[in-house]
Amino acid sequence: MSTDAHDRPGTGPAPSAPTADEALERLMAGHERYLQGTPRFNTMRREELAGLAKGQQPYAAILGCADSRVPPEVIFDAGPGELFVIRVAGNVLSAEVAGSLQYAGVHLLTPLLVVMGHDGCGAVKAALASRNEGVQHHSRIQILVDSILPAMEYVDSSLPPEEELAQAVEANVRETLRVIRDSPEGRRRAEEGWMKLVGALYDLSSGRVRILDNC
């Protein structure tokens, strides 16, 4: 996430906008409604989307996996215009993804950024296969896998397969957050103090999101 002439200190959300902590509370309140089976948003109507034609003010940006079973708007019971969602296999941070996140931070002034992985992630599993067995995947898949491999350095290869994969999924989320936090823009947001970075894991079986500690 590089900085540019439009990314200067002193910018931030309007006083009426939620703080990063309030945004996280709002996100998890929506998740609780999802878990309890009492969502506010069962459908997304054309009229609702049309009403946002003049602009958007999402309270959170979510970098999540492209897996079809992990839709952030459903998991967090969010309506149109509430979440800025970027989805890519393995929730990896490419230049294009970083540019999308920069847009959310610099132009939309979104106070909360969540990197969310999920159990059994196929992209992370493919990265483990490359690391442990030297497996080479199809060309563009391998490019994706190569971006995950640095996080695999933190994974214990002596663990049973399920535990190894679980550790790898979490390590991948933490590594993505580290790269964002250590970028020029990430450091600037930290200095300004209005944006919060959070790691999360989604469990496919229970439907529950776990916020990671010490990210």
N, CA, C and O of each residue as an XYZ file, in Angstrom:
860
protein
N       0.851     -1.193      0.000
C       0.000      0.000      0.000
C       0.887      1.244      0.000
O       1.299      1.707      1.063
N       1.174      1.772     -1.143
C       2.080      2.901     -1.239
C       1.341      4.198     -0.960
O       0.114      4.262     -1.038
N       2.113      5.234     -0.632
C       1.524      6.532     -0.392
C       1.601      7.366     -1.659
O       2.366      7.034     -2.563
N       0.832      8.435     -1.747
C       0.891      9.319     -2.904
C       0.523     10.721     -2.467
O       0.312     10.981     -1.283
N       0.446     11.624     -3.436
C       0.219     13.029     -3.116
C      -1.129     13.280     -2.476
O      -1.325     14.299     -1.815
N      -2.069     12.351     -2.668
C      -3.413     12.518     -2.107
C      -3.561     11.863     -0.737
O      -4.638     11.882     -0.140
N      -2.464     11.283     -0.247
C      -2.524     10.561      1.026
C      -1.658     11.297      2.031
O      -0.493     10.948      2.223
N      -2.212     12.302      2.669
C      -1.442     13.147      3.565
C      -1.980     13.048      4.983
O      -3.161     12.768      5.184
N      -1.093     13.284      5.992
C      -1.562     13.256      7.379
C      -2.657     14.289      7.613
O      -2.759     15.290      6.905
N      -3.462     14.018      8.616
C      -4.506     14.955      8.997
C      -5.864     14.635      8.428
O      -6.866     15.216      8.845
N      -5.915     13.713      7.473
C      -7.217     13.336      6.942
C      -7.849     12.303      7.851
O      -7.164     11.650      8.638
N      -9.135     12.162      7.742
C      -9.841     11.174      8.556
C     -11.322     11.318      8.359
O     -11.776     12.249      7.694
N     -12.095     10.399      8.935
C     -13.551     10.452      8.783
C     -14.139     11.724      9.373
O     -13.522     12.384     10.209
N     -15.333     12.052      8.925
C     -16.052     13.192      9.493
C     -16.379     12.916     10.953
O     -16.479     11.753     11.343
N     -16.549     13.958     11.778
C     -16.857     13.757     13.203
C     -18.080     12.873     13.447
O     -18.155     12.179     14.461
N     -19.042     12.899     12.510
C     -20.257     12.109     12.684
C     -20.075     10.638     12.311
O     -20.943      9.813     12.599
N     -18.939     10.303     11.664
C     -18.694      8.925     11.235
C     -18.323      8.065     12.441
O     -17.817      8.591     13.432
N     -18.562      6.753     12.376
C     -18.187      5.891     13.507
C     -16.678      5.813     13.663
O     -15.940      5.877     12.680
N     -16.222      5.674     14.901
C     -14.809      5.409     15.130
C     -14.503      3.969     14.725
O     -15.413      3.189     14.446
N     -13.223      3.626     14.696
C     -12.840      2.263     14.338
C     -13.429      1.251     15.317
O     -13.906      0.193     14.905
N     -13.396      1.571     16.608
C     -13.952      0.647     17.609
C     -15.463      0.521     17.462
O     -16.011     -0.573     17.593
N     -16.137      1.630     17.192
C     -17.585      1.578     16.976
C     -17.924      0.773     15.730
O     -18.918      0.048     15.697
N     -17.079      0.909     14.694
C     -17.295      0.143     13.464
C     -17.158     -1.348     13.722
O     -17.928     -2.150     13.192
N     -16.170     -1.722     14.544
C     -15.988     -3.140     14.863
C     -17.175     -3.662     15.673
O     -17.642     -4.776     15.434
N     -17.663     -2.878     16.619
C     -18.846     -3.283     17.391
C     -20.056     -3.465     16.469
O     -20.829     -4.410     16.627
N     -20.206     -2.573     15.532
C     -21.329     -2.645     14.585
C     -21.207     -3.894     13.708
O     -22.193     -4.580     13.439
N     -19.985     -4.172     13.271
C     -19.745     -5.347     12.438
C     -20.104     -6.624     13.189
O     -20.790     -7.491     12.648
N     -19.645     -6.743     14.431
C     -19.877     -7.959     15.205
C     -21.325     -8.060     15.695
O     -21.821     -9.163     15.921
N     -22.001     -6.929     15.859
C     -23.433     -6.966     16.187
C     -24.206     -7.571     15.017
O     -25.129     -8.362     15.213
N     -23.823     -7.191     13.808
C     -24.438     -7.788     12.625
C     -24.150     -9.270     12.534
O     -25.012    -10.060     12.149
N     -22.925     -9.645     12.893
C     -22.569    -11.072     12.878
C     -23.399    -11.852     13.889
O     -23.794    -12.988     13.626
N     -23.663    -11.252     15.031
C     -24.484    -11.924     16.040
C     -25.912    -12.117     15.529
O     -26.522    -13.156     15.783
N     -26.449    -11.134     14.814
C     -27.778    -11.307     14.218
C     -27.777    -12.468     13.228
O     -28.732    -13.241     13.158
N     -26.694    -12.576     12.467
C     -26.552    -13.683     11.518
C     -26.551    -15.025     12.242
O     -27.214    -15.971     11.818
N     -25.800    -15.095     13.340
C     -25.728    -16.346     14.110
C     -27.075    -16.696     14.732
O     -27.439    -17.870     14.805
N     -27.814    -15.690     15.180
C     -29.095    -15.905     15.834
C     -30.240    -16.116     14.844
O     -31.367    -16.412     15.241
N     -29.940    -15.961     13.552
C     -30.986    -16.128     12.547
C     -31.987    -14.997     12.507
O     -33.144    -15.192     12.136
N     -31.527    -13.776     12.902
C     -32.429    -12.618     12.901
C     -31.822    -11.469     12.087
O     -31.673    -10.364     12.607
N     -31.475    -11.712     10.833
C     -30.839    -10.664     10.027
C     -31.802     -9.538      9.683
O     -33.010     -9.745      9.569
N     -31.251     -8.352      9.520
C     -32.039     -7.215      9.042
C     -32.189     -7.263      7.529
O     -33.192     -6.807      6.979
N     -31.171     -7.827      6.854
C     -31.118     -7.757      5.403
C     -31.231     -9.161      4.813
O     -30.236     -9.879      4.708
N     -32.437     -9.544      4.433
C     -32.645    -10.845      3.801
C     -32.493    -10.767      2.289
O     -32.095    -11.741      1.651
N     -32.803     -9.631      1.726
C     -32.683     -9.424      0.286
C     -32.111     -8.042      0.037
O     -32.149     -7.174      0.910
N     -31.585     -7.844     -1.151
C     -31.042     -6.558     -1.541
C     -31.847     -6.059     -2.736
O     -31.728     -6.600     -3.836
N     -32.655     -5.041     -2.529
C     -33.557     -4.571     -3.567
C     -32.882     -3.538     -4.470
O     -31.972     -2.818     -4.057
N     -33.358     -3.490     -5.709
C     -32.813     -2.550     -6.682
C     -32.917     -1.113     -6.166
O     -32.008     -0.310     -6.376
N     -34.018     -0.791     -5.495
C     -34.228      0.570     -5.015
C     -33.169      0.965     -3.985
O     -32.725      2.112     -3.946
N     -32.767     -0.013     -3.142
C     -31.754      0.273     -2.135
C     -30.427      0.615     -2.790
O     -29.749      1.557     -2.378
N     -30.056     -0.150     -3.808
C     -28.804      0.112     -4.497
C     -28.869      1.422     -5.265
O     -27.902      2.184     -5.284
N     -30.001      1.684     -5.893
C     -30.150      2.927     -6.649
C     -30.021      4.142     -5.738
O     -29.561      5.200     -6.167
N     -30.422      3.990     -4.494
C     -30.339      5.094     -3.547
C     -28.912      5.474     -3.195
O     -28.677      6.535     -2.615
N     -27.966      4.629     -3.536
C     -26.551      4.896     -3.241
C     -25.811      5.453     -4.446
O     -24.585      5.563     -4.422
N     -26.536      5.803     -5.494
C     -25.896      6.227     -6.743
C     -25.002      7.452     -6.556
O     -24.025      7.614     -7.287
N     -25.316      8.309     -5.599
C     -24.557      9.544     -5.430
C     -23.318      9.382     -4.561
O     -22.504     10.302     -4.489
N     -23.151      8.253     -3.908
C     -21.962      8.078     -3.091
C     -22.097      6.930     -2.113
O     -23.176      6.361     -1.947
N     -20.980      6.593     -1.461
C     -20.959      5.513     -0.489
C     -20.118      5.912      0.711
O     -19.156      6.668      0.574
N     -20.476      5.406      1.888
C     -19.730      5.648      3.118
C     -19.665      4.358      3.924
O     -20.243      4.285      5.009
N     -18.972      3.335      3.418
C     -18.888      2.075      4.161
C     -18.144      2.257      5.476
O     -17.166      3.001      5.554
N     -18.613      1.575      6.496
C     -17.957      1.706      7.803
C     -16.829      0.701      7.985
O     -16.042      0.827      8.923
N     -16.734     -0.302      7.101
C     -15.661     -1.286      7.195
C     -15.279     -1.766      5.807
O     -16.120     -1.873      4.914
N     -13.995     -2.055      5.641
C     -13.494     -2.710      4.434
C     -13.100     -4.132      4.814
O     -12.430     -4.350      5.824
N     -13.516     -5.088      4.009
C     -13.240     -6.498      4.290
C     -12.425     -7.076      3.149
O     -12.867     -7.076      2.000
N     -11.224     -7.572      3.467
C     -10.454     -8.351      2.508
C     -10.677     -9.816      2.865
O     -10.167    -10.301      3.875
N     -11.443    -10.517      2.028
C     -11.790    -11.900      2.320
C     -11.481    -12.827      1.166
O     -11.030    -12.396      0.104
N     -11.726    -14.094      1.385
C     -11.466    -15.117      0.370
C     -12.600    -15.146     -0.650
O     -13.744    -14.815     -0.336
N     -12.263    -15.547     -1.879
C     -13.263    -15.651     -2.944
C     -14.169    -16.865     -2.785
O     -15.124    -17.023     -3.546
N     -13.888    -17.723     -1.812
C     -14.703    -18.917     -1.581
C     -16.187    -18.550     -1.535
O     -16.592    -17.636     -0.816
N     -16.987    -19.279     -2.313
C     -18.403    -18.937     -2.452
C     -19.198    -19.107     -1.165
O     -20.332    -18.637     -1.072
N     -18.613    -19.779     -0.164
C     -19.317    -20.025      1.101
C     -19.046    -18.961      2.149
O     -19.517    -19.071      3.281
N     -18.284    -17.922      1.779
C     -17.859    -16.926      2.771
C     -18.234    -15.510      2.302
O     -17.347    -14.704      2.020
N     -19.539    -15.198      2.214
C     -19.963    -13.861      1.769
C     -20.028    -12.864      2.939
O     -20.896    -13.004      3.800
N     -19.152    -11.883      2.992
C     -19.125    -10.975      4.144
C     -20.441    -10.257      4.406
O     -20.820    -10.080      5.563
N     -21.145     -9.841      3.364
C     -22.399     -9.107      3.580
C     -23.424     -9.957      4.333
O     -24.221     -9.432      5.110
N     -23.399    -11.271      4.100
C     -24.315    -12.166      4.811
C     -23.804    -12.429      6.218
O     -24.558    -12.338      7.187
N     -22.525    -12.755      6.329
C     -21.924    -13.103      7.621
C     -22.053    -11.964      8.630
O     -22.215    -12.209      9.826
N     -21.982    -10.713      8.148
C     -22.069     -9.557      9.044
C     -23.399     -8.819      8.918
O     -23.549     -7.707      9.424
N     -24.368     -9.445      8.237
C     -25.703     -8.865      8.090
C     -25.619     -7.380      7.753
O     -26.186     -6.535      8.446
N     -24.904     -7.085      6.680
C     -24.690     -5.703      6.267
C     -25.527     -5.376      5.039
O     -25.690     -6.195      4.135
N     -26.049     -4.159      5.034
C     -26.857     -3.720      3.917
C     -26.039     -3.038      2.847
O     -24.827     -2.886      3.000
N     -26.677     -2.624      1.766
C     -25.989     -1.929      0.688
C     -25.257     -0.689      1.204
O     -25.813      0.089      1.979
N     -24.025     -0.513      0.775
C     -23.260      0.666      1.142
C     -22.553      0.588      2.478
O     -21.842      1.524      2.843
N     -22.725     -0.506      3.226
C     -22.127     -0.573      4.566
C     -20.723     -1.187      4.575
O     -19.898     -0.830      5.416
N     -20.451     -2.099      3.651
C     -19.145     -2.752      3.603
C     -18.498     -2.534      2.241
O     -19.166     -2.561      1.208
N     -17.182     -2.318      2.258
C     -16.380     -2.252      1.045
C     -15.633     -3.582      0.972
O     -14.670     -3.798      1.708
N     -16.076     -4.465      0.090
C     -15.612     -5.852      0.111
C     -14.679     -6.143     -1.058
O     -14.999     -5.862     -2.213
N     -13.518     -6.713     -0.737
C     -12.572     -7.196     -1.740
C     -12.384     -8.684     -1.492
O     -11.992     -9.090     -0.398
N     -12.663     -9.493     -2.501
C     -12.548    -10.936     -2.329
C     -11.614    -11.525     -3.373
O     -11.764    -11.284     -4.571
N     -10.646    -12.302     -2.898
C      -9.677    -12.959     -3.774
C      -9.259    -14.249     -3.080
O      -9.159    -14.290     -1.854
N      -9.014    -15.298     -3.853
C      -8.646    -16.593     -3.260
C      -7.474    -16.421     -2.293
O      -6.456    -15.817     -2.630
N      -7.639    -16.958     -1.097
C      -6.582    -16.878     -0.095
C      -6.439    -15.518      0.548
O      -5.460    -15.266      1.250
N      -7.416    -14.619      0.318
C      -7.359    -13.245      0.840
C      -5.950    -12.662      0.760
O      -5.430    -12.116      1.732
N      -5.336    -12.792     -0.440
C      -3.952    -12.349     -0.628
C      -3.898    -10.865     -0.956
O      -4.878    -10.275     -1.412
N      -2.734    -10.275     -0.716
C      -2.538     -8.846     -0.937
C      -1.689     -8.636     -2.184
O      -0.460     -8.643     -2.105
N      -2.333     -8.448     -3.335
C      -1.641     -8.094     -4.565
C      -1.624     -6.575     -4.690
O      -2.215     -5.874     -3.869
N      -0.945     -6.068     -5.718
C      -0.918     -4.622     -5.945
C      -2.328     -4.092     -6.188
O      -2.681     -3.006     -5.727
N      -3.135     -4.872     -6.920
C      -4.495     -4.436     -7.214
C      -5.356     -4.403     -5.953
O      -6.158     -3.488     -5.763
N      -5.184     -5.398     -5.106
C      -5.923     -5.429     -3.841
C      -5.487     -4.269     -2.948
O      -6.319     -3.603     -2.332
N      -4.174     -4.033     -2.882
C      -3.662     -2.929     -2.071
C      -4.217     -1.597     -2.567
O      -4.527     -0.713     -1.768
N      -4.343     -1.456     -3.893
C      -4.919     -0.237     -4.442
C      -6.373     -0.061     -4.042
O      -6.818      1.053     -3.764
N      -7.112     -1.165     -4.012
C      -8.509     -1.099     -3.593
C      -8.612     -0.702     -2.124
O      -9.475      0.093     -1.752
N      -7.741     -1.249     -1.295
C      -7.744     -0.900      0.121
C      -7.342      0.554      0.327
O      -7.878      1.246      1.193
N      -6.385      1.007     -0.485
C      -5.978      2.402     -0.379
C      -7.145      3.321     -0.724
O      -7.332      4.356     -0.085
N      -7.923      2.947     -1.724
C      -9.095      3.744     -2.086
C     -10.068      3.829     -0.905
O     -10.600      4.895     -0.599
N     -10.288      2.681     -0.249
C     -11.194      2.672      0.901
C     -10.692      3.589      2.003
O     -11.482      4.278      2.648
N      -9.380      3.601      2.224
C      -8.837      4.415      3.296
C      -8.738      5.889      2.960
O      -9.127      6.744      3.756
N      -8.207      6.190      1.758
C      -7.922      7.577      1.403
C      -9.165      8.323      0.933
O      -9.377      9.473      1.318
N      -9.981      7.687      0.111
C     -11.114      8.380     -0.488
C     -12.427      8.163      0.266
O     -13.235      9.082      0.394
N     -12.633      6.941      0.762
C     -13.885      6.661      1.480
C     -13.737      6.847      2.984
O     -14.731      6.868      3.710
N     -12.475      6.984      3.464
C     -12.200      7.220      4.882
C     -12.838      6.148      5.759
O     -13.425      6.446      6.799
N     -12.716      4.909      5.328
C     -13.291      3.779      6.058
C     -12.441      3.492      7.295
O     -11.243      3.240      7.165
N     -13.033      3.524      8.492
C     -12.228      3.450      9.711
C     -11.765      2.059     10.124
O     -10.888      1.926     10.978
N     -12.352      1.015      9.523
C     -12.032     -0.347      9.951
C     -11.651     -1.196      8.741
O     -12.366     -1.222      7.739
N     -10.519     -1.886      8.846
C     -10.092     -2.820      7.813
C      -9.954     -4.199      8.444
O      -9.211     -4.379      9.409
N     -10.676     -5.172      7.890
C     -10.654     -6.546      8.391
C     -10.102     -7.466      7.314
O     -10.592     -7.472      6.185
N      -9.080     -8.244      7.663
C      -8.599     -9.325      6.797
C      -9.173    -10.615      7.374
O      -8.877    -10.979      8.513
N      -9.996    -11.306      6.584
C     -10.708    -12.475      7.099
C     -10.390    -13.728      6.282
O     -10.672    -13.790      5.086
N      -9.802    -14.718      6.942
C      -9.595    -16.030      6.345
C     -10.680    -16.986      6.808
O     -11.577    -16.612      7.564
N     -10.584    -18.232      6.342
C     -11.575    -19.229      6.770
C     -10.940    -20.606      6.819
O      -9.941    -20.864      6.149
N     -11.524    -21.486      7.615
C     -10.981    -22.821      7.782
C     -11.030    -23.593      6.459
O     -11.943    -23.407      5.654
N     -10.043    -24.455      6.250
C      -9.996    -25.294      5.067
C      -9.725    -24.554      3.771
O     -10.044    -25.067      2.699
N      -9.146    -23.369      3.837
C      -8.927    -22.547      2.645
C      -8.101    -23.305      1.602
O      -6.990    -23.749      1.888
N      -8.652    -23.449      0.392
C      -7.983    -24.200     -0.660
C      -6.697    -23.564     -1.130
O      -5.741    -24.266     -1.459
N      -6.657    -22.226     -1.169
C      -5.444    -21.543     -1.610
C      -4.301    -21.757     -0.617
O      -3.156    -21.965     -1.017
N      -4.615    -21.707      0.666
C      -3.595    -21.952      1.686
C      -3.154    -23.413      1.653
O      -1.974    -23.715      1.830
N      -4.103    -24.313      1.427
C      -3.769    -25.731      1.303
C      -2.814    -25.961      0.126
O      -1.888    -26.767      0.215
N      -3.051    -25.247     -0.969
C      -2.174    -25.355     -2.132
C      -0.776    -24.835     -1.817
O       0.216    -25.383     -2.297
N      -0.695    -23.774     -1.010
C       0.605    -23.242     -0.615
C       1.369    -24.246      0.245
O       2.581    -24.399      0.095
N       0.661    -24.931      1.144
C       1.310    -25.968      1.949
C       1.811    -27.107      1.068
O       2.884    -27.658      1.315
N       1.039    -27.462      0.045
C       1.474    -28.524     -0.863
C       2.741    -28.119     -1.600
O       3.614    -28.956     -1.827
N       2.855    -26.866     -1.972
C       4.071    -26.370     -2.628
C       5.246    -26.398     -1.672
O       6.351    -26.801     -2.038
N       4.998    -25.964     -0.434
C       6.094    -25.930      0.534
C       6.535    -27.322      0.944
O       7.732    -27.607      0.986
N       5.581    -28.192      1.246
C       5.910    -29.492      1.829
C       6.293    -30.542      0.794
O       7.134    -31.403      1.051
N       5.663    -30.462     -0.393
C       5.849    -31.521     -1.376
C       6.411    -31.032     -2.705
O       6.604    -31.819     -3.631
N       6.669    -29.740     -2.793
C       7.198    -29.196     -4.038
C       6.204    -29.185     -5.180
O       6.604    -29.148     -6.344
N       4.906    -29.218     -4.872
C       3.876    -29.249     -5.907
C       3.878    -27.931     -6.677
O       3.919    -26.851     -6.089
N       3.833    -28.043     -8.016
C       3.708    -26.881     -8.885
C       2.296    -26.858     -9.463
O       1.839    -27.837    -10.053
N       1.622    -25.746     -9.288
C       0.244    -25.613     -9.736
C       0.201    -24.937    -11.106
O       1.229    -24.501    -11.623
N      -1.000    -24.853    -11.692
C      -1.139    -24.132    -12.953
C      -0.586    -22.718    -12.790
O      -0.617    -22.147    -11.700
N      -0.077    -22.163    -13.898
C       0.746    -20.956    -13.861
C       0.177    -19.821    -13.005
O       0.867    -19.309    -12.123
N      -1.056    -19.429    -13.255
C      -1.606    -18.297    -12.511
C      -1.981    -18.682    -11.088
O      -1.929    -17.847    -10.185
N      -2.354    -19.927    -10.883
C      -2.592    -20.397     -9.512
C      -1.285    -20.372     -8.734
O      -1.265    -20.024     -7.553
N      -0.188    -20.744     -9.401
C       1.105    -20.734     -8.723
C       1.504    -19.319     -8.316
O       2.101    -19.125     -7.257
N       1.181    -18.333     -9.143
C       1.446    -16.937     -8.769
C       0.704    -16.590     -7.487
O       1.258    -15.953     -6.591
N      -0.552    -17.013     -7.405
C      -1.348    -16.796     -6.196
C      -0.711    -17.506     -5.004
O      -0.570    -16.927     -3.927
N      -0.330    -18.761     -5.208
C       0.273    -19.562     -4.141
C       1.577    -18.931     -3.660
O       1.849    -18.894     -2.460
N       2.379    -18.438     -4.596
C       3.662    -17.841     -4.225
C       3.489    -16.656     -3.286
O       4.359    -16.383     -2.460
N       2.360    -15.947     -3.410
C       2.129    -14.810     -2.529
C       1.767    -15.250     -1.113
O       1.870    -14.463     -0.173
N       1.347    -16.497     -0.958
C       0.994    -17.027      0.362
C       2.191    -17.680      1.040
O       2.244    -17.753      2.267
N       3.149    -18.152      0.255
C       4.266    -18.929      0.799
C       5.051    -18.234      1.914
O       5.455    -18.915      2.856
N       5.292    -16.905      1.865
C       6.037    -16.293      2.981
C       5.401    -16.544      4.341
O       6.112    -16.693      5.336
N       4.079    -16.593      4.400
C       3.395    -16.830      5.678
C       3.606    -18.256      6.167
O       3.487    -18.516      7.364
N       3.917    -19.186      5.265
C       4.087    -20.583      5.651
C       5.352    -20.817      6.465
O       5.518    -21.879      7.065
N       6.239    -19.837      6.489
C       7.445    -19.950      7.307
C       7.103    -20.060      8.791
O       7.895    -20.574      9.579
N       5.927    -19.577      9.163
C       5.526    -19.578     10.577
C       4.730    -20.824     10.962
O       4.229    -20.923     12.082
N       4.615    -21.779     10.029
C       3.756    -22.944     10.240
C       4.606    -24.178     10.522
O       5.575    -24.453      9.815
N       4.231    -24.916     11.559
C       4.944    -26.118     11.986
C       4.564    -27.297     11.084
O       3.432    -27.779     11.134
N       5.495    -27.751     10.275
C       5.210    -28.829      9.322
C       5.067    -30.194      9.991
O       4.665    -31.160      9.342
N       5.391    -30.284     11.285
C       5.273    -31.573     11.988
C       3.869    -31.783     12.558
O       3.577    -32.848     13.101
N       3.004    -30.784     12.439
C       1.643    -30.907     12.962
C       0.817    -31.870     12.118
O       1.113    -32.060     10.939
N      -0.219    -32.486     12.703
C      -1.169    -33.256     11.887
C      -1.771    -32.352     10.816
O      -1.884    -31.144     11.026
N      -2.160    -32.917      9.667
C      -2.614    -32.102      8.532
C      -3.679    -31.054      8.869
O      -3.556    -29.907      8.441
N      -4.714    -31.417      9.618
C      -5.774    -30.449      9.923
C      -5.258    -29.301     10.781
O      -5.616    -28.144     10.562
N      -4.407    -29.629     11.769
C      -3.845    -28.589     12.624
C      -2.871    -27.720     11.848
O      -2.813    -26.508     12.055
N      -2.110    -28.334     10.957
C      -1.171    -27.569     10.139
C      -1.914    -26.573      9.259
O      -1.512    -25.415      9.145
N      -3.004    -27.027      8.635
C      -3.772    -26.136      7.778
C      -4.399    -25.008      8.593
O      -4.401    -23.859      8.153
N      -4.929    -25.319      9.768
C      -5.530    -24.280     10.615
C      -4.488    -23.231     11.004
O      -4.765    -22.032     10.977
N      -3.300    -23.687     11.364
C      -2.239    -22.755     11.720
C      -1.828    -21.921     10.497
O      -1.533    -20.732     10.621
N      -1.812    -22.552      9.324
C      -1.420    -21.856      8.096
C      -2.426    -20.786      7.709
O      -2.042    -19.698      7.279
N      -3.712    -21.086      7.860
C      -4.750    -20.097      7.537
C      -4.601    -18.863      8.421
O      -4.678    -17.733      7.940
N      -4.387    -19.088      9.715
C      -4.208    -17.960     10.636
C      -2.927    -17.200     10.331
O      -2.906    -15.970     10.359
N      -1.854    -17.939     10.039
C      -0.584    -17.291      9.714
C      -0.708    -16.418      8.470
O      -0.099    -15.352      8.387
N      -1.494    -16.876      7.513
C      -1.692    -16.105      6.282
C      -2.408    -14.790      6.555
O      -2.044    -13.758      5.991
N      -3.425    -14.818      7.417
C      -4.119    -13.585      7.796
C      -3.169    -12.639      8.519
O      -3.126    -11.446      8.221
N      -2.413    -13.170      9.460
C      -1.496    -12.336     10.239
C      -0.401    -11.725      9.358
O      -0.017    -10.572      9.551
N       0.094    -12.497      8.395
C       1.139    -11.978      7.523
C       0.597    -10.862      6.624
O       1.276     -9.859      6.401
N      -0.616    -11.034      6.113
C      -1.219     -9.979      5.300
C      -1.375     -8.702      6.118
O      -1.080     -7.611      5.629
N      -1.831     -8.830      7.347
C      -1.961     -7.660      8.215
C      -0.613     -7.010      8.482
O      -0.503     -5.785      8.523
N       0.412     -7.836      8.664
C       1.748     -7.287      8.919
C       2.227     -6.467      7.732
O       2.770     -5.376      7.907
N       2.030     -6.987      6.525
C       2.466     -6.269      5.326
C       1.717     -4.946      5.196
O       2.319     -3.922      4.871
N       0.420     -4.962      5.446
C      -0.371     -3.726      5.381
C       0.116     -2.736      6.428
O       0.308     -1.556      6.132
N       0.316     -3.213      7.651
C       0.702     -2.336      8.750
C       2.084     -1.729      8.519
O       2.335     -0.588      8.906
N       2.993     -2.501      7.882
C       4.364     -2.029      7.674
C       4.522     -1.199      6.406
O       5.605     -0.675      6.147
N       3.463     -1.069      5.611
C       3.541     -0.262      4.396
C       3.553      1.222      4.766
O       3.140      1.583      5.868
N       4.025      2.094      3.852
C       4.018      3.538      4.157
C       2.640      4.046      4.552
O       2.508      4.830      5.492
N       1.615      3.602      3.836
C       0.269      4.070      4.161
C      -0.197      3.495      5.489
O      -0.847      4.187      6.273
N       0.131      2.228      5.745
C      -0.252      1.620      7.012
C       0.362      2.347      8.192
O      -0.297      2.570      9.208
N       1.625      2.713      8.052
C       2.286      3.461      9.131
C       1.656      4.840      9.306
O       1.518      5.335     10.425
N       1.272      5.459      8.175
C       0.646      6.778      8.272
C      -0.705      6.699      8.968
O      -1.020      7.541      9.809
N      -1.508      5.690      8.624
C      -2.808      5.535      9.279
C      -2.618      5.308     10.783
O      -3.387      5.816     11.599
N      -1.574      4.532     11.139
C      -1.313      4.285     12.562
C      -0.958      5.589     13.275
O      -1.385      5.816     14.407
N      -0.181      6.441     12.615
C       0.193      7.725     13.196
C      -1.036      8.615     13.396
O      -1.149      9.319     14.399
N      -1.956      8.573     12.422
C      -3.149      9.407     12.508
C      -4.126      8.873     13.556
O      -4.856      9.646     14.177
N      -4.139      7.559     13.750
C      -4.888      6.965     14.850
C      -6.368      6.724     14.633
O      -7.058      6.320     15.568
N      -6.891      6.962     13.412
C      -8.336      6.813     13.220
C      -8.741      5.502     12.562
O      -9.925      5.170     12.521
N      -7.764      4.750     12.045
C      -8.081      3.487     11.379
C      -7.609      2.304     12.211
O      -6.545      2.351     12.827
N      -8.417      1.233     12.223
C      -8.093      0.028     12.975
C      -7.964     -1.132     11.999
O      -8.787     -1.283     11.097
N      -6.916     -1.965     12.181
C      -6.703     -3.165     11.391
C      -6.989     -4.384     12.255
O      -6.494     -4.490     13.377
N      -7.790     -5.304     11.726
C      -8.246     -6.454     12.508
C      -8.103     -7.718     11.662
O      -8.379     -7.710     10.462
N      -7.670     -8.798     12.300
C      -7.647    -10.109     11.659
C      -8.805    -10.946     12.160
O      -9.188    -10.847     13.326
N      -9.373    -11.781     11.279
C     -10.522    -12.598     11.665
C     -10.476    -13.929     10.925
O      -9.888    -14.047      9.849
N     -11.115    -14.929     11.534
C     -11.240    -16.248     10.920
C     -12.699    -16.672     10.968
O     -13.364    -16.537     11.996
N     -13.193    -17.188      9.840
C     -14.568    -17.650      9.745
C     -14.591    -19.168      9.737
O     -13.858    -19.803      8.978
N     -15.445    -19.755     10.591
C     -15.588    -21.204     10.666
C     -16.784    -21.636      9.826
O     -17.919    -21.253     10.108
N     -16.528    -22.429      8.804
C     -17.592    -22.815      7.876
C     -18.688    -23.627      8.552
O     -19.861    -23.480      8.209
N     -18.331    -24.474      9.496
C     -19.321    -25.352     10.128
C     -20.227    -24.612     11.101
O     -21.446    -24.778     11.071
N     -19.630    -23.797     11.961
C     -20.419    -23.089     12.973
C     -20.969    -21.766     12.476
O     -21.948    -21.251     13.016
N     -20.337    -21.211     11.440
C     -20.740    -19.898     10.950
C     -20.225    -18.753     11.787
O     -20.638    -17.610     11.595
N     -19.323    -19.043     12.722
C     -18.873    -18.022     13.666
C     -17.560    -17.388     13.220
O     -16.678    -18.063     12.689
N     -17.446    -16.087     13.443
C     -16.219    -15.332     13.185
C     -15.455    -15.171     14.491
O     -16.021    -14.800     15.519
N     -14.164    -15.455     14.430
C     -13.292    -15.238     15.598
C     -12.329    -14.106     15.280
O     -11.598    -14.165     14.290
N     -12.327    -13.078     16.118
C     -11.379    -11.986     15.968
C     -10.043    -12.416     16.562
O      -9.990    -12.905     17.690
N      -8.972    -12.235     15.808
C      -7.660    -12.674     16.260
C      -7.060    -11.684     17.257
O      -7.211    -10.470     17.114
N      -6.391    -12.212     18.248
C      -5.696    -11.386     19.232
C      -4.308    -11.019     18.708
O      -3.729    -11.725     17.882
N      -3.792     -9.903     19.209
C      -2.399     -9.509     18.974
C      -2.034     -9.443     17.501
O      -0.951     -9.876     17.108
N      -2.932     -8.902     16.682
C      -2.631     -8.713     15.258
C      -2.037     -7.340     15.012
O      -1.720     -7.000     13.872
